[in-house]
Amino acid sequence: MSNSAGGVDGLNNENKQSMSGNNHHVVRRIIEVTLLFVGVAVLSLVTYKSAYPLRFLPKSYYYPSASPPSISPIPEENEVKLDVVLKKASMVDRTVILTTLNDAWAEPNNIFDLFLESFRIGNHTHWLLKHLVIICLDQKAYARCLASHPHCYNFQIKGDNFTNEALFMTPSYLKMMWTRIDLLRTILEMGYNFVFTDADVMWLRNPFQRFYSDVDFQIACDRFIGNPDDVRNQPNGGFNYVKSNNRTVQFYEFWYNSREAYPGYHDQDVLDKIKQDPFITGIGMKMKFLDTAYFGGFCEPSRDLNLVCTMHANCCIGLDNKVNDLKILLEDWRKFISLTPSTEASSPSSWSVPQRCSTGIFWMGFLSFLWDDN
C-alpha cells in the first residue's frame, strides 16, 4: 500500500515539475517578446527624437504658463514631406533659406522673378539658391515654383485662401502673417536654423558674413538707431536669421501666442510690443538688430552700395509699386557692378529708389487705409 502511494506521489511530482517547466518556458517567452516590442518602440522613439529633437522638451519648459501650446499648422504627414524638402536644401549645419509665395507674387515678371534674379546677379549669392526653400501658399504658386526652382513645398491649410494679393492689415494679411510665424516655429522644432526672407527682399551680397555668430535671433529693421542691442530699434519681420534651440522655440511660441494679447496687430507690431518682455530675458535668448547699412530697405535704404547685402521693398503699399521700384533697384545694381575702376570713383554709389514706394506715399496710404477702415 505504501509502494502504491509512493508511486502516485512520484507521478504527481513529475507532473508538477513538467507543468512548472512549461510555465517557466511560457513566462520566459512572454518576457522575451515583451522586451523585443519595448526595444523596437525605444528605437523608433530615438529615431524620431533625433529627427525632431526639440519636440521632446517638457511642455512647461518652452510654453509660457498663460499660453497653451498651439497645434502644428500642418498635418503630420505633410510635416514629413516638409522635412524631405528641408533636408535636400539644407547646409551642412542644417541651415536653410526660407520664403513664402502666393499666386499674386508668383505671376511672370513679378516679385518672384525679381527675387530669383537678385540671387543670380548678386555678389557671391548665386550658390545660395540651392539652399532656398520656397513655401507655396496655393496651388498656382506651387506649380510656378516647380517650373523655376528645385526646392518647393506645397503648404496649404484647409479653409484658408492666400492666392490673391493680401492687402496690408486686412484680415487675410493678418492670417497669412500669423500662419507664417507658426510654421517657422514648427521648422525650428524640427531642428533647422533658417534665414527667413520676404520675396520682396533683394539679395545682393552674401549676408552670412554680416550675421553675428553668438546670437539666437537677429532681425532686420525699418529704422536702425545705431546700436544692435538697443530694443528701441524698429524690427522688420521680413528678414531674420534664427538658430534652432530651446530658446528660439520658446520665443516663437511666445510670439505667436502674444497675438491674443494684441488682437488686430500683425506679427511685426506684436514683436515690437514684446521685444522688451521679461520672458525673453528669462529664457536667455540673445537678440540683435541688423544694421540698415547692410540690411536696408525703402524705409531706410543702405546708402553705400559697397556695403549692402539686402534691400527690402518695405514701407511700400501695392504690388505694382513694389515691382516698379524693385526693377529700378536691380537696374541700379547692374550699373554699379559694371563700373570699372576708372569710372567707379566718379559714379554715385547709392540708389535712385524709392520712387513710387516713397515713405511719404506709404504713410499717406496707410493713414488712408485706417480712415477707410473706421
C-alpha positions as CSV (number, residue, x, y, z in Angstrom):
1,M,0.0,0.0,0.0
2,S,2.8,2.3,0.8
3,N,4.5,1.4,-2.5
4,S,1.3,2.3,-4.4
5,A,1.0,5.6,-2.6
6,G,4.7,6.3,-3.2
7,G,4.1,5.7,-6.9
8,V,1.2,8.1,-7.1
9,D,3.2,10.7,-5.2
10,G,6.2,10.3,-7.6
11,L,3.9,10.6,-10.6
12,N,2.3,13.8,-9.2
13,N,5.7,15.2,-8.5
14,E,6.8,14.5,-12.1
15,N,3.6,16.2,-13.4
16,K,4.2,19.2,-11.2
17,Q,7.8,19.5,-12.4
18,S,6.7,19.2,-16.0
19,M,4.0,21.8,-15.6
20,S,6.4,24.1,-13.7
21,G,8.9,23.7,-16.5
22,N,6.3,24.5,-19.2
23,N,5.0,27.6,-17.2
24,H,8.6,28.8,-16.8
25,H,9.1,28.4,-20.6
26,V,5.9,30.3,-21.4
27,V,6.8,33.1,-19.0
28,R,10.3,33.4,-20.4
29,R,8.9,33.6,-24.0
30,I,6.4,36.3,-22.9
31,I,9.2,38.3,-21.4
32,E,11.4,37.9,-24.5
33,V,8.6,39.1,-26.8
34,T,7.8,42.0,-24.5
35,L,11.4,43.1,-24.4
36,L,11.5,42.8,-28.2
37,F,8.5,45.2,-28.6
38,V,9.9,47.6,-26.0
39,G,13.2,47.6,-27.8
40,V,11.5,48.4,-31.2
41,A,9.5,51.1,-29.5
42,V,12.5,52.7,-27.9
43,L,14.5,52.5,-31.2
44,S,11.6,54.2,-33.0
45,L,11.4,56.9,-30.3
46,V,15.1,57.6,-30.5
47,T,15.0,57.8,-34.3
48,Y,12.0,60.2,-34.2
49,K,13.7,62.2,-31.5
50,S,16.9,62.6,-33.5
51,A,14.9,63.9,-36.4
52,Y,12.8,66.3,-34.3
53,P,15.0,66.9,-31.2
54,L,13.0,69.9,-29.8
55,R,9.7,68.0,-29.8
56,F,10.6,66.2,-26.6
57,L,11.1,69.2,-24.3
58,P,8.7,69.3,-21.3
59,K,5.8,71.5,-22.4
60,S,6.2,73.7,-19.3
61,Y,9.8,74.3,-20.4
62,Y,9.1,76.3,-23.5
63,Y,5.5,77.4,-23.3
64,P,4.5,80.4,-21.2
65,S,2.2,79.2,-18.4
66,A,-0.5,81.6,-19.5
67,S,-0.4,80.4,-23.2
68,P,-1.4,76.8,-24.1
69,P,0.7,75.2,-26.9
70,S,-0.6,75.8,-30.4
71,I,-1.4,72.9,-32.7
72,S,1.1,72.4,-35.5
73,P,-0.1,74.4,-38.6
74,I,0.5,71.3,-40.8
75,P,-0.7,67.7,-40.6
76,E,1.9,65.2,-39.5
77,E,2.1,63.5,-43.0
78,N,2.8,66.9,-44.6
79,E,5.4,67.7,-42.0
80,V,7.3,64.6,-43.2
81,K,7.1,66.0,-46.7
82,L,8.4,69.3,-45.5
83,D,11.3,67.6,-43.8
84,V,12.3,65.9,-47.0
85,V,12.4,69.3,-48.8
86,L,14.3,70.9,-46.0
87,K,16.9,68.1,-45.9
88,K,17.6,68.4,-49.6
89,A,18.1,72.2,-49.3
90,S,19.9,72.5,-46.0
91,M,23.5,73.4,-45.5
92,V,25.9,71.1,-43.5
93,D,24.8,72.8,-40.3
94,R,21.0,72.3,-41.1
95,T,20.6,75.9,-42.1
96,V,18.0,76.8,-44.8
97,I,16.8,80.0,-46.5
98,L,13.0,80.3,-46.5
99,T,10.5,82.5,-48.2
100,T,6.8,82.3,-48.8
101,L,5.0,82.7,-52.2
102,N,1.4,83.0,-53.3
103,D,-0.1,83.3,-56.8
104,A,-0.2,87.1,-56.8
105,W,3.6,87.3,-56.3
106,A,4.4,84.3,-58.5
107,E,2.9,85.8,-61.7
108,P,5.5,86.1,-64.5
109,N,7.6,89.3,-64.5
110,N,6.5,89.9,-60.9
111,I,8.1,89.7,-57.4
112,F,9.2,86.1,-57.7
113,D,11.2,86.6,-60.8
114,L,12.9,89.7,-59.4
115,F,13.7,87.8,-56.2
116,L,15.4,84.9,-58.0
117,E,17.2,87.3,-60.4
118,S,18.7,89.2,-57.4
119,F,20.5,85.9,-56.3
120,R,21.8,85.4,-59.8
121,I,23.3,88.9,-60.3
122,G,24.3,89.4,-56.6
123,N,27.9,89.3,-55.4
124,H,28.6,85.6,-54.5
125,T,24.9,84.9,-53.9
126,H,24.1,82.5,-56.8
127,W,25.2,79.5,-54.8
128,L,22.7,80.3,-52.1
129,L,19.8,79.4,-54.4
130,K,20.5,75.7,-53.8
131,H,19.7,76.3,-50.1
132,L,16.5,78.3,-50.7
133,V,13.1,76.6,-49.9
134,I,10.0,78.3,-51.3
135,I,6.9,77.7,-49.2
136,C,4.0,78.0,-51.6
137,L,0.6,79.1,-50.2
138,D,-1.6,78.0,-53.1
139,Q,-1.5,75.5,-56.0
140,K,-0.7,78.1,-58.7
141,A,2.3,79.3,-56.7
142,Y,3.5,75.7,-56.3
143,A,3.2,75.0,-60.0
144,R,5.1,78.1,-60.8
145,C,7.8,77.3,-58.3
146,L,8.3,73.8,-59.6
147,A,8.9,75.2,-63.0
148,S,11.6,77.6,-61.7
149,H,13.2,76.1,-58.6
150,P,14.2,72.7,-57.2
151,H,13.1,73.2,-53.6
152,C,9.3,73.9,-53.3
153,Y,6.9,73.0,-50.5
154,N,3.2,73.0,-51.1
155,F,1.8,74.5,-47.9
156,Q,-1.9,74.8,-47.8
157,I,-4.3,74.9,-44.9
158,K,-7.9,73.7,-45.3
159,G,-10.2,76.7,-45.3
160,D,-7.5,79.3,-46.0
161,N,-7.0,81.0,-49.3
162,F,-3.9,83.1,-49.7
163,T,-3.9,83.1,-53.6
164,N,-4.7,86.8,-54.1
165,E,-2.6,89.8,-53.0
166,A,-3.1,90.2,-49.3
167,L,-3.6,93.9,-48.8
168,F,-1.8,95.4,-45.9
169,M,-3.5,94.9,-42.5
170,T,-6.6,93.2,-44.0
171,P,-7.8,90.0,-42.2
172,S,-6.3,87.9,-44.9
173,Y,-3.0,89.6,-44.5
174,L,-3.0,89.1,-40.7
175,K,-4.0,85.5,-41.1
176,M,-1.1,84.9,-43.5
177,M,1.4,86.6,-41.3
178,W,0.5,84.7,-38.2
179,T,0.3,81.4,-40.1
180,R,3.9,82.1,-41.2
181,I,5.1,82.6,-37.6
182,D,3.6,79.3,-36.5
183,L,5.1,77.5,-39.4
184,L,8.5,78.9,-38.6
185,R,8.1,77.7,-35.1
186,T,7.5,74.2,-36.4
187,I,10.6,74.4,-38.5
188,L,12.7,75.4,-35.5
189,E,11.2,72.4,-33.6
190,M,12.3,70.2,-36.4
191,G,15.9,71.3,-35.7
192,Y,16.6,73.6,-38.7
193,N,18.2,77.0,-38.5
194,F,16.8,79.4,-41.0
195,V,17.2,82.8,-42.7
196,F,13.6,83.9,-43.4
197,T,13.3,86.4,-46.2
198,D,10.3,88.0,-47.8
199,A,10.3,87.6,-51.5
200,D,10.5,91.3,-52.0
201,V,14.0,91.3,-50.4
202,M,16.7,91.6,-53.0
203,W,19.8,89.5,-52.2
204,L,22.9,91.4,-53.4
205,R,25.7,90.0,-51.2
206,N,26.1,87.0,-49.0
207,P,24.5,88.1,-45.7
208,F,26.1,85.3,-43.6
209,Q,29.3,87.3,-43.4
210,R,27.4,90.1,-41.6
211,F,25.5,87.9,-39.2
212,Y,26.5,87.8,-35.5
213,S,27.9,84.3,-34.6
214,D,26.8,84.1,-31.0
215,V,23.2,85.3,-31.3
216,D,19.9,83.2,-31.3
217,F,17.7,85.7,-33.1
218,Q,18.7,88.6,-35.3
219,I,16.4,90.7,-37.4
220,A,16.4,93.5,-39.9
221,C,15.0,96.9,-39.1
222,D,12.7,99.5,-40.6
223,R,14.7,102.0,-38.5
224,F,18.1,101.4,-37.0
225,I,19.3,103.8,-34.4
226,G,23.0,102.7,-34.4
227,N,23.2,100.1,-31.6
228,P,22.4,96.4,-32.5
229,D,21.5,95.7,-28.9
230,D,19.1,98.6,-28.4
231,V,15.5,97.4,-28.2
232,R,14.3,100.8,-29.5
233,N,15.3,99.7,-33.0
234,Q,12.2,99.1,-35.1
235,P,12.3,95.5,-36.3
236,N,11.1,94.2,-39.6
237,G,9.8,90.6,-39.7
238,G,10.6,90.3,-43.4
239,F,14.2,89.3,-42.8
240,N,15.7,87.4,-39.9
241,Y,18.3,84.7,-39.1
242,V,17.3,82.3,-36.3
243,K,19.1,79.4,-34.8
244,S,17.2,76.3,-33.7
245,N,17.5,75.7,-30.0
246,N,15.3,75.6,-26.9
247,R,15.3,79.3,-26.5
248,T,14.1,80.2,-30.0
249,V,11.4,77.5,-29.9
250,Q,10.1,79.1,-26.7
251,F,10.3,82.6,-28.2
252,Y,8.4,81.8,-31.4
253,E,5.7,80.1,-29.3
254,F,5.5,83.2,-27.1
255,W,5.5,85.5,-30.1
256,Y,2.6,83.5,-31.7
257,N,0.5,83.4,-28.6
258,S,1.0,87.1,-27.9
259,R,-1.3,87.8,-30.9
260,E,-4.1,87.1,-28.5
261,A,-2.9,90.0,-26.2
262,Y,-2.8,92.4,-29.3
263,P,-5.8,91.5,-31.5
264,G,-5.7,93.2,-34.9
265,Y,-1.9,93.6,-34.8
266,H,0.4,91.8,-37.3
267,D,3.4,89.9,-36.3
268,Q,5.9,92.7,-36.7
269,D,3.9,95.1,-34.5
270,V,3.5,92.4,-31.8
271,L,7.2,91.8,-31.9
272,D,7.8,95.5,-31.3
273,K,5.5,95.2,-28.3
274,I,7.1,92.1,-26.7
275,K,10.8,92.7,-27.6
276,Q,11.4,94.1,-24.0
277,D,9.2,91.5,-22.3
278,P,10.9,89.8,-19.2
279,F,10.0,86.5,-20.7
280,I,12.7,86.9,-23.4
281,T,15.5,87.7,-20.9
282,G,14.1,84.9,-18.7
283,I,14.7,82.2,-21.3
284,G,18.2,83.6,-22.0
285,M,17.6,84.3,-25.7
286,K,20.2,86.6,-27.4
287,M,18.6,89.1,-29.8
288,K,20.3,91.6,-32.0
289,F,19.1,94.1,-34.6
290,L,20.8,94.3,-38.0
291,D,22.3,97.5,-39.3
292,T,20.4,99.1,-42.3
293,A,23.9,99.9,-43.7
294,Y,24.0,96.2,-44.7
295,F,20.3,95.1,-44.5
296,G,18.4,98.1,-45.9
297,G,15.0,98.8,-47.3
298,F,12.9,101.6,-48.7
299,C,12.1,102.7,-45.2
300,E,15.8,103.3,-44.6
301,P,18.0,102.4,-47.6
302,S,21.5,101.1,-47.4
303,R,23.3,104.2,-48.8
304,D,26.6,102.6,-49.7
305,L,26.3,100.0,-52.5
306,N,29.8,98.8,-51.5
307,L,28.4,97.5,-48.2
308,V,24.8,96.5,-48.9
309,C,23.8,92.8,-48.6
310,T,20.0,93.0,-48.9
311,M,17.4,95.6,-49.9
312,H,13.7,95.2,-48.9
313,A,10.7,96.8,-50.6
314,N,9.3,97.8,-47.2
315,C,7.3,100.9,-46.5
316,C,5.5,100.3,-49.8
317,I,1.9,99.6,-50.3
318,G,0.7,98.0,-53.6
319,L,2.2,95.2,-55.6
320,D,2.6,97.3,-58.7
321,N,4.6,99.9,-56.8
322,K,6.9,97.3,-55.3
323,V,7.5,95.7,-58.8
324,N,8.2,99.1,-60.3
325,D,10.8,100.2,-57.7
326,L,12.5,96.8,-57.4
327,K,13.1,96.7,-61.2
328,I,14.7,100.2,-60.8
329,L,16.7,98.9,-57.8
330,L,18.1,95.9,-59.8
331,E,19.0,98.2,-62.7
332,D,20.9,100.4,-60.2
333,W,22.8,97.3,-59.0
334,R,23.6,96.2,-62.6
335,K,25.1,99.6,-63.3
336,F,27.1,99.5,-60.1
337,I,28.6,96.1,-60.7
338,S,29.5,97.1,-64.2
339,L,31.6,100.0,-63.1
340,T,35.3,99.9,-64.0
341,P,38.0,101.3,-61.6
342,S,38.3,104.4,-63.7
343,T,34.5,105.2,-63.5
344,E,33.8,103.9,-60.0
345,A,35.1,107.0,-58.1
346,S,33.1,109.4,-60.2
347,S,29.8,107.5,-60.1
348,P,27.3,107.7,-57.3
349,S,27.2,104.6,-55.1
350,S,23.6,104.9,-53.9
351,W,20.1,104.2,-55.1
352,S,17.6,106.0,-57.3
353,V,14.8,104.4,-55.3
354,P,12.3,104.6,-53.6
355,Q,10.2,106.4,-56.2
356,R,6.6,105.1,-56.3
357,C,7.4,103.4,-52.9
358,S,8.4,106.7,-51.2
359,T,7.9,106.7,-47.5
360,G,5.6,109.8,-47.8
361,I,3.3,107.9,-50.1
362,F,3.5,104.9,-47.8
363,W,2.3,106.8,-44.8
364,M,-0.4,108.6,-46.8
365,G,-1.7,105.2,-48.0
366,F,-1.6,103.7,-44.5
367,L,-3.4,106.6,-43.0
368,S,-6.0,106.4,-45.8
369,F,-6.4,102.7,-45.0
370,L,-7.0,103.5,-41.3
371,W,-9.5,106.2,-42.2
372,D,-11.5,103.9,-44.6
373,D,-11.4,101.1,-42.1
374,N,-13.1,103.3,-39.5
